[in-house]
Amino acid sequence: MSKALFVAEKPSVAIEFAKAMKQKTNKGDGFIESEKAVFTWCVGHLVSMSYPEKYDPALKKWRLESLPFLPKEYKYEVISRVKKQFDTVKKQLHREDIDVIYVCTDSGREGEYIYRLVDEMVGVRNKEKKRVWIDSQTEDEILRGVREAKPLEDYDNLSQSAYLRAKEDYLMGINFSRLLTLKYGPSVSNYLDTNYTVIAVGRVMTCVLGMIVKREREIRGFVKEPFYKINGKFLYDTIQYDGEWKAVEGSKYFNSHLLSRENGFKKEEDAKQLIGDLEDSNDPIKGIIKNINRKKEKKNPPLLYNLAELQNECSKRYKLSPDETLKITQELYEKKLVTYPRTDARVLSTAVAKEISKNIRGLAQYNLLKEDVAFVLDNEKYKNFSKTKYVNDKMITDHYAIIPTGQNIANIHKLSPNGQKVFELISRRFIAVFYDSAVYEKLNIETMIKEEVFFTSFKVCVEEGFLKVLNTTEKEKNDVDLNTYKELKKGTQVNLEQFEIKKGETSPPKRYNSGNIILAMENAGQLIEDDELREQIKGSGIGTSATRSEILKKLIGIHYIDLNKKTQILTPTALGEIIYDIVNHSINSLLNPELTASWEKGLDMVAKGDIDPEEYMKKLEKYISSKINRVITLNNQNTLFTKFEQIPKTSLDKIYKKNKSKQSKTNQEKTNKKGICKCFACNTGEIMENSKAFYCSKWKSGCKISIWKDALKPYGQEVNEALILKLSKEKVIKDIPMVLPQTKEKGVADLELRKDMSGAFELKNFRRNNNQ
């Protein structure tokens, strides 16, 4: 009897597929099996690209002469730590009773790549292969995905895109890291007084580093400038209001060089001069209401969350890093609580919109939203939902926005506190789109004194709408009653009670935090705070929703940037700034967000079949070759050294103080090292000492003896040089004082090394003290 094979990305997913298909399974080693199907998994990547030395052993040594490294054919290998699972998957793929293979890895570019690498290494032929593409791990969605699975070859363009992305990152990383390390590494090491410096470069990583360094330098170079604003306090009968002066057209100061960009004067005396001009008589100063405008304004519910928006929100609210948010959302996905997390879309598909009432009804038992969900259901607010801006098939590539599935609500209390918070955010944003817009009443007053105009504005929320659901700081305070101002009309004369000068200072740009850097990456380096505008101009970004948090994590891991966990603020380290300067003076196009985004757009076009993969590869190889040839001819090390000198010393001290101290200690240890005695084990080497143990000088030749300094600590004895010397002379140290760790009894024992010469001690003939 033939069977179907389901290849998932993780064991948990394979189990969910088996459950959804109502298969009674038996557990194997790395797979589960029923009468009709076999389910196995890849535990992430099982295969990786080979390092250059696998092409030629000589390439293990980094040399400029070996660059550029551009293989004609690429080599791949099984990752050693997961070889056992690879062999299991391989065995299942080659089984004679398997006639159809369902590829169930994550529905995205990386998931496609994970399976295709295995397929290529295993060489599966003459079997039907189908691709399962799902948006959640609910039973209905899994069954739909299997039922509607398409031939694997329908995803060949996506596969080509995945292979190209990997080759691009591989080639840029290897070629440019080797190039810049060989060219500039010695200069960096000399400056930092370190033995060796590797300069790590990446297609996306280096661009993001550049964004963070540029922002830091803008802040560092920012000079605060004072400005002076003028406020007028006006009175009509019992009605009081304030107005802020602005130099609009018709003003004596329109486009004046005396003005700051902040609608005030650069100097206080100029502000006083204007006030003096308006107070040029002893009569009370009168103002005329030039314009008064009352209007209502609607604010629509925000679009649904994609991963970038969710990561930004969690960073702001809960100080969660993008990596933490992704892990939490992935967990929610695997627990069937939300849909696929690694999505760029903020809208839903027409097909999903037709069935959306199921998701809403599922949330009816969610205590935090019970009333809000009941309102949506009772008033059938989901009717005609497919005609709203929250549904748009054209704005979806792989997956729609992140929304709650409406399933497993009873298990929410089992989530971690942060898991519950993230689920609540996703659920509130989802339910909010079924509510009416919030309505604001705005009142704008323009009060004129002579030719100068003072502006007043009020904004009051009169209908809460969706804000009730969001339960956030977006709610406006209704502490102003606009009826107070209903007697004011155009042409009304008002009294000026007083002028007031308000001093302020220009502000530097804000540092990136872990949330808004993700939004900036999504928009090719532009940080656009407005939600709807950001969605309108969104094109190709830097990295993808699946990789952005990993890029930040890597930059932090290699100490190019720092993340303040309390504030989630990102700052470059001294080393990060040095790397930035090197790239800026050698391959500065790597720092260009638009160029980096264009590479990503090219990959998307390959996935859509709009660009030939070979054409893309030729452009990539040409780019790498031209940059290498140019950098090799540069002679700008002295210029860079000058740049390094401009990096704040405090930053350098902070990063490298510990490193230099450690290095100094190591060098001192090397200088002072002398053998204590002949080795107990091999009798040819000498016993040496380091901070933790005594070991043999011939350890490289295979002598493995290690006598740990804390080995006798439980017995109240110290393993020091004197004890080692005594042991070398006497072989057995008689009557050494001891304390038994279990009973705390004091006594003496005989001490010797074990016969296996591993370096472990053996205690014999313990004798208690007589006075105990």
NORPEMO-V214811 format. One record per residue. N is the residue number from 1. SS is DSSP state (A for helix, B for strand, O for the rest). PHI is phi as a letter, one per 20 degrees, with the letter a starting at -180 (* if undefined). OMEGA is omega in whole degrees, 0 to 359 (none if undefined). Layout:
N_SS_PHI_OMEGA / N_SS_PHI_OMEGA
This chain:
1_O_*_181 / 2_O_f_182 / 3_B_c_173 / 4_B_d_177 / 5_B_d_177 / 6_B_d_181 / 7_B_d_180 / 8_B_d_181 / 9_O_e_182 / 10_O_c_177 / 11_A_g_183 / 12_A_f_180 / 13_A_f_178 / 14_A_g_180 / 15_A_f_179 / 16_A_f_177 / 17_A_f_180 / 18_A_f_179 / 19_A_f_182 / 20_A_f_182 / 21_O_e_177 / 22_O_l_180 / 23_O_e_175 / 24_O_e_190 / 25_O_d_170 / 26_B_d_184 / 27_B_e_173 / 28_O_d_179 / 29_O_e_181 / 30_O_n_177 / 31_B_a_171 / 32_B_c_189 / 33_B_b_173 / 34_O_c_180 / 35_O_f_186 / 36_O_d_188 / 37_B_b_173 / 38_B_c_180 / 39_B_c_177 / 40_B_c_188 / 41_B_b_185 / 42_O_d_186 / 43_O_l_184 / 44_O_m_181 / 45_O_f_173 / 46_O_d_184 / 47_B_c_178 / 48_B_c_176 / 49_B_f_181 / 50_O_f_176 / 51_O_f_183 / 52_A_g_183 / 53_A_f_176 / 54_A_f_175 / 55_O_e_181 / 56_O_b_181 / 57_A_g_181 / 58_A_f_182 / 59_A_f_176 / 60_A_f_177 / 61_O_e_181 / 62_O_f_179 / 63_O_b_178 / 64_A_f_183 / 65_A_f_182 / 66_A_e_180 / 67_O_d_0 / 68_O_f_175 / 69_O_e_184 / 70_O_c_184 / 71_O_f_174 / 72_O_f_175 / 73_O_c_185 / 74_O_e_180 / 75_O_d_180 / 76_B_c_180 / 77_B_b_177 / 78_B_f_179 / 79_O_f_190 / 80_A_g_185 / 81_A_f_179 / 82_A_d_182 / 83_A_g_181 / 84_A_g_181 / 85_A_f_176 / 86_A_g_180 / 87_A_f_178 / 88_A_f_180 / 89_A_f_179 / 90_A_g_181 / 91_A_f_180 / 92_A_f_181 / 93_A_f_183 / 94_O_e_181 / 95_O_f_182 / 96_O_f_182 / 97_O_e_176 / 98_B_e_180 / 99_B_d_177 / 100_B_c_182 / 101_B_d_175 / 102_B_d_179 / 103_B_e_187 / 104_B_d_175 / 105_O_f_183 / 106_O_g_183 / 107_O_e_181 / 108_O_a_184 / 109_A_g_183 / 110_A_f_177 / 111_A_f_177 / 112_A_f_182 / 113_A_f_181 / 114_A_g_181 / 115_A_f_185 / 116_A_g_177 / 117_A_f_178 / 118_A_f_181 / 119_A_g_180 / 120_A_f_181 / 121_A_f_184 / 122_A_f_180 / 123_O_m_181 / 124_O_f_182 / 125_O_c_171 / 126_O_l_174 / 127_O_c_178 / 128_B_f_180 / 129_B_c_181 / 130_B_c_181 / 131_B_d_176 / 132_O_e_183 / 133_O_c_185 / 134_O_c_181 / 135_O_d_174 / 136_O_b_181 / 137_O_d_176 / 138_O_f_182 / 139_A_g_181 / 140_A_f_183 / 141_A_f_177 / 142_A_f_180 / 143_A_f_176 / 144_A_f_181 / 145_A_f_179 / 146_A_f_182 / 147_A_f_184 / 148_O_d_182 / 149_O_g_181 / 150_B_d_176 / 151_B_g_183 / 152_A_g_182 / 153_A_f_176 / 154_A_f_182 / 155_A_d_182 / 156_A_f_179 / 157_A_f_177 / 158_A_f_178 / 159_A_f_178 / 160_A_g_178 / 161_A_f_180 / 162_A_f_178 / 163_A_f_180 / 164_A_f_178 / 165_A_g_180 / 166_A_f_179 / 167_A_f_180 / 168_A_f_179 / 169_A_f_180 / 170_A_f_183 / 171_A_f_179 / 172_A_f_180 / 173_A_f_183 / 174_A_f_184 / 175_A_f_185 / 176_A_f_177 / 177_A_f_178 / 178_A_f_181 / 179_A_g_185 / 180_A_f_177 / 181_A_f_180 / 182_A_f_184 / 183_A_f_189 / 184_A_d_181 / 185_A_g_179 / 186_A_g_179 / 187_A_f_179 / 188_A_f_180 / 189_A_f_178 / 190_A_f_183 / 191_A_f_183 / 192_A_e_181 / 193_O_l_176 / 194_O_d_183 / 195_O_f_188 / 196_O_b_179 / 197_O_c_173 / 198_O_e_179 / 199_O_d_183 / 200_O_e_182 / 201_O_c_177 / 202_O_b_183 / 203_O_g_182 / 204_O_e_184 / 205_A_g_183 / 206_A_f_178 / 207_A_f_180 / 208_A_f_175 / 209_A_g_180 / 210_A_f_178 / 211_A_f_183 / 212_A_f_179 / 213_A_f_180 / 214_A_g_180 / 215_A_f_180 / 216_A_f_181 / 217_A_f_173 / 218_A_f_180 / 219_A_f_183 / 220_A_f_182 / 221_O_e_184 / 222_O_f_177 / 223_O_d_180 / 224_O_f_178 / 225_O_c_178 / 226_B_f_171 / 227_B_b_186 / 228_B_c_179 / 229_B_e_179 / 230_B_d_176 / 231_B_d_174 / 232_B_d_177 / 233_B_d_187 / 234_B_d_182 / 235_B_c_171 / 236_B_c_186 / 237_O_l_178 / 238_O_d_184 / 239_B_e_178 / 240_B_d_173 / 241_B_b_178 / 242_B_d_175 / 243_B_c_180 / 244_B_d_180 / 245_B_f_174 / 246_B_c_183 / 247_O_e_180 / 248_O_e_180 / 249_O_g_185 / 250_O_o_178 / 251_O_f_176 / 252_O_f_186 / 253_O_d_181 / 254_O_f_182 / 255_O_m_181 / 256_O_f_177 / 257_O_f_180 / 258_O_f_186 / 259_B_e_171 / 260_O_e_177 / 261_O_f_185 / 262_O_e_180 / 263_O_m_175 / 264_O_b_179 / 265_B_e_176 / 266_O_f_183 / 267_O_c_182 / 268_A_f_182 / 269_A_f_178 / 270_A_f_176 / 271_A_f_179 / 272_A_f_179 / 273_A_f_179 / 274_A_f_178 / 275_A_f_179 / 276_A_f_179 / 277_A_f_181 / 278_A_e_180 / 279_O_d_190 / 280_O_e_175 / 281_O_c_181 / 282_O_e_181 / 283_O_f_175 / 284_O_g_183 / 285_O_e_179 / 286_B_d_173 / 287_B_c_178 / 288_B_d_176 / 289_B_f_183 / 290_B_f_179 / 291_B_b_171 / 292_B_b_188 / 293_B_c_175 / 294_B_d_177 / 295_B_b_175 / 296_B_d_184 / 297_B_c_180 / 298_B_d_173 / 299_B_c_183 / 300_O_f_173 / 301_O_g_180 / 302_O_f_175 / 303_O_f_181 / 304_O_f_181 / 305_B_f_156 / 306_O_d_185 / 307_A_f_182 / 308_A_f_180 / 309_A_f_180 / 310_A_f_179 / 311_A_f_178 / 312_A_f_181 / 313_A_f_181 / 314_A_f_176 / 315_A_f_181 / 316_A_f_188 / 317_A_e_191 / 318_A_d_180 / 319_O_l_175 / 320_O_e_177 / 321_O_f_177 / 322_A_g_180 / 323_A_f_178 / 324_A_f_180 / 325_A_f_179 / 326_A_f_180 / 327_A_f_180 / 328_A_f_182 / 329_A_f_175 / 330_A_f_178 / 331_A_f_178 / 332_A_f_178 / 333_A_f_182 / 334_A_f_176 / 335_O_e_176 / 336_O_m_182 / 337_O_e_180 / 338_B_c_179 / 339_O_e_187 / 340_O_g_188 / 341_O_e_188 / 342_O_e_183 / 343_O_c_176 / 344_O_e_185 / 345_O_e_178 / 346_O_c_180 / 347_O_c_180 / 348_B_d_177 / 349_O_e_179 / 350_A_f_181 / 351_A_f_180 / 352_A_f_182 / 353_A_f_180 / 354_A_f_183 / 355_O_d_191 / 356_A_f_180 / 357_A_f_178 / 358_A_f_179 / 359_A_f_182 / 360_A_f_181 / 361_A_f_179 / 362_A_f_181 / 363_A_e_182 / 364_A_f_180 / 365_A_e_180 / 366_O_e_190 / 367_A_g_185 / 368_A_f_183 / 369_A_c_186 / 370_A_g_183 / 371_A_f_182 / 372_A_f_179 / 373_A_f_179 / 374_A_f_179 / 375_A_f_181 / 376_A_f_182 / 377_A_f_183 / 378_A_f_182 / 379_O_e_179 / 380_O_l_182 / 381_O_f_181 / 382_O_e_178 / 383_O_f_181 / 384_O_m_180 / 385_A_f_183 / 386_A_f_180 / 387_A_e_182 / 388_O_e_180 / 389_O_f_181 / 390_O_e_178 / 391_B_c_182 / 392_O_a_182 / 393_A_f_183 / 394_A_f_182 / 395_A_e_181 / 396_O_d_175 / 397_O_d_181 / 398_O_e_188 / 399_O_b_176 / 400_O_e_185 / 401_O_f_179 / 402_B_e_178 / 403_O_c_175 / 404_B_f_178 / 405_O_f_184 / 406_O_n_181 / 407_O_d_176 / 408_O_l_182 / 409_A_f_181 / 410_A_f_183 / 411_A_e_183 / 412_A_f_182 / 413_A_f_179 / 414_A_e_180 / 415_O_f_173 / 416_O_f_177 / 417_A_g_179 / 418_A_f_177 / 419_A_f_178 / 420_A_f_180 / 421_A_f_182 / 422_A_f_178 / 423_A_f_179 / 424_A_f_178 / 425_A_g_182 / 426_A_f_183 / 427_A_f_179 / 428_A_f_179 / 429_A_f_180 / 430_A_f_182 / 431_A_f_182 / 432_A_g_184 / 433_O_f_179 / 434_O_e_178 / 435_O_e_177 / 436_O_f_176 / 437_O_f_170 / 438_B_f_181 / 439_B_d_180 / 440_B_d_171 / 441_B_d_182 / 442_B_d_177 / 443_B_c_178 / 444_B_d_181 / 445_B_c_174 / 446_B_d_182 / 447_B_d_185 / 448_B_d_169 / 449_B_c_189 / 450_O_l_180 / 451_O_e_184 / 452_B_d_186 / 453_B_d_177 / 454_B_d_187 / 455_B_d_178 / 456_B_c_177 / 457_B_b_175 / 458_B_c_177 / 459_B_c_184 / 460_B_c_177 / 461_B_e_182 / 462_B_d_174 / 463_B_c_188 / 464_O_f_178 / 465_O_l_184 / 466_O_f_182 / 467_A_f_178 / 468_A_g_183 / 469_A_f_186 / 470_A_f_175 / 471_O_l_185 / 472_O_c_178 / 473_O_f_178 / 474_O_f_178 / 475_O_f_181 / 476_O_e_176 / 477_O_f_179 / 478_O_e_183 / 479_O_e_178 / 480_O_c_176 / 481_O_d_185 / 482_A_f_176 / 483_A_f_178 / 484_A_g_188 / 485_A_d_186 / 486_O_f_180 / 487_O_f_180 / 488_O_f_180 / 489_O_c_174 / 490_O_f_181 / 491_O_n_178 / 492_O_f_177 / 493_B_e_181 / 494_B_c_178 / 495_B_e_172 / 496_B_e_177 / 497_B_e_179 / 498_B_a_170 / 499_B_e_179 / 500_B_b_177 / 501_B_e_179 / 502_B_d_180 / 503_B_e_175 / 504_B_b_177 / 505_B_c_175 / 506_O_f_184 / 507_O_d_176 / 508_O_f_175 / 509_O_f_180 / 510_O_e_175 / 511_O_f_173 / 512_O_f_167 / 513_B_d_187 / 514_O_f_179 / 515_O_e_185 / 516_A_f_173 / 517_A_f_177 / 518_A_f_178 / 519_A_f_178 / 520_A_f_177 / 521_A_f_181 / 522_A_f_183 / 523_O_d_175 / 524_O_l_173 / 525_O_n_179 / 526_O_e_176 / 527_O_e_182 / 528_O_d_186 / 529_O_f_184 / 530_O_f_187 / 531_A_f_185 / 532_A_f_179 / 533_A_f_180 / 534_A_g_182 / 535_A_f_182 / 536_A_f_186 / 537_A_e_186 / 538_O_f_174 / 539_O_c_177 / 540_O_e_181 / 541_O_d_176 / 542_O_e_185 / 543_O_m_179 / 544_O_c_179 / 545_O_g_182 / 546_O_f_188 / 547_O_d_189 / 548_A_f_181 / 549_A_f_179 / 550_A_f_178 / 551_A_f_177 / 552_A_f_180 / 553_A_g_180 / 554_A_f_179 / 555_A_g_177 / 556_A_f_183 / 557_A_f_180 / 558_O_e_173 / 559_O_m_173 / 560_O_e_175 / 561_B_c_176 / 562_B_d_174 / 563_B_d_174 / 564_O_e_187 / 565_O_f_180 / 566_O_f_184 / 567_O_d_185 / 568_O_m_177 / 569_B_f_179 / 570_B_d_175 / 571_B_c_177 / 572_B_f_172 / 573_O_e_176 / 574_A_g_179 / 575_A_f_178 / 576_A_g_178 / 577_A_f_178 / 578_A_f_179 / 579_A_f_178 / 580_A_g_181 / 581_A_f_179 / 582_A_f_181 / 583_A_f_181 / 584_A_f_181 / 585_O_d_180 / 586_O_c_180 / 587_O_c_189 / 588_A_f_178 / 589_A_f_177 / 590_A_f_181 / 591_A_e_185 / 592_O_e_182 / 593_A_f_181 / 594_A_f_179 / 595_A_f_179 / 596_A_f_179 / 597_A_f_180 / 598_A_f_175 / 599_A_f_181 / 600_A_f_179 / 601_A_f_177 / 602_A_g_178 / 603_A_f_177 / 604_A_f_180 / 605_A_f_174 / 606_A_f_180 / 607_A_f_180 / 608_A_e_181 / 609_O_n_182 / 610_O_e_180 / 611_O_c_177 / 612_O_f_181 / 613_A_g_180 / 614_A_f_178 / 615_A_f_178 / 616_A_f_183 / 617_A_f_179 / 618_A_f_179 / 619_A_f_179 / 620_A_f_181 / 621_A_f_178 / 622_A_f_179 / 623_A_f_182 / 624_A_f_181 / 625_A_f_182 / 626_A_f_180 / 627_A_f_179 / 628_A_f_181 / 629_A_g_180 / 630_A_f_185 / 631_A_f_180 / 632_A_g_182 / 633_A_e_183 / 634_O_f_175 / 635_O_c_189 / 636_O_c_182 / 637_A_f_180 / 638_A_f_177 / 639_A_f_180 / 640_A_f_179 / 641_A_g_177 / 642_A_f_178 / 643_A_f_180 / 644_A_g_182 / 645_A_f_182 / 646_O_e_178 / 647_O_f_183 / 648_O_g_183 / 649_A_f_180 / 650_A_f_179 / 651_A_f_179 / 652_A_f_181 / 653_A_f_182 / 654_A_f_184 / 655_A_f_192 / 656_A_d_180 / 657_A_g_181 / 658_A_f_182 / 659_A_f_181 / 660_A_f_179 / 661_A_f_180 / 662_A_f_181 / 663_A_f_180 / 664_A_f_180 / 665_A_f_180 / 666_A_f_179 / 667_A_f_180 / 668_A_f_179 / 669_A_f_180 / 670_A_f_181 / 671_A_f_186 / 672_A_e_188 / 673_O_f_173 / 674_O_c_179 / 675_O_f_180 / 676_O_e_180 / 677_O_a_176 / 678_B_f_180 / 679_O_f_179 / 680_O_f_188 / 681_O_e_186 / 682_O_e_178 / 683_O_m_176 / 684_O_d_177 / 685_O_e_178 / 686_B_d_176 / 687_B_f_181 / 688_B_d_182 / 689_B_c_166 / 690_O_c_187 / 691_O_f_186 / 692_O_d_188 / 693_B_b_169 / 694_B_d_186 / 695_B_b_182 / 696_B_e_178 / 697_O_f_181 / 698_O_e_184 / 699_A_f_178 / 700_A_f_180 / 701_A_e_174 / 702_O_o_179 / 703_O_f_191 / 704_O_d_182 / 705_O_f_176 / 706_B_b_178 / 707_B_d_187 / 708_B_f_184 / 709_O_f_181 / 710_O_e_185 / 711_O_f_183 / 712_O_d_182 / 713_A_g_179 / 714_A_f_182 / 715_A_e_177 / 716_O_m_180 / 717_O_d_179 / 718_O_d_175 / 719_O_e_182 / 720_O_c_183 / 721_A_f_181 / 722_A_f_180 / 723_A_f_180 / 724_A_f_179 / 725_A_f_181 / 726_A_f_180 / 727_A_f_180 / 728_A_f_181 / 729_A_e_189 / 730_A_d_182 / 731_O_m_175 / 732_O_c_178 / 733_B_e_183 / 734_B_e_171 / 735_B_l_177 / 736_B_e_182 / 737_B_f_183 / 738_B_b_170 / 739_B_c_179 / 740_O_f_186 / 741_O_f_183 / 742_O_f_188 / 743_O_d_183 / 744_O_m_176 / 745_O_f_179 / 746_B_e_178 / 747_B_a_178 / 748_B_c_178 / 749_B_b_175 / 750_B_e_185 / 751_B_d_174 / 752_B_b_175 / 753_B_e_178 / 754_O_f_183 / 755_O_f_181 / 756_O_f_178 / 757_O_l_174 / 758_O_f_183 / 759_O_o_178 / 760_O_f_181 / 761_B_e_172 / 762_B_c_178 / 763_B_d_181 / 764_B_c_171 / 765_B_l_177 / 766_B_f_178 / 767_B_c_180 / 768_B_f_174 / 769_O_f_184 / 770_O_f_185 / 771_O_e_180 / 772_O_e_none
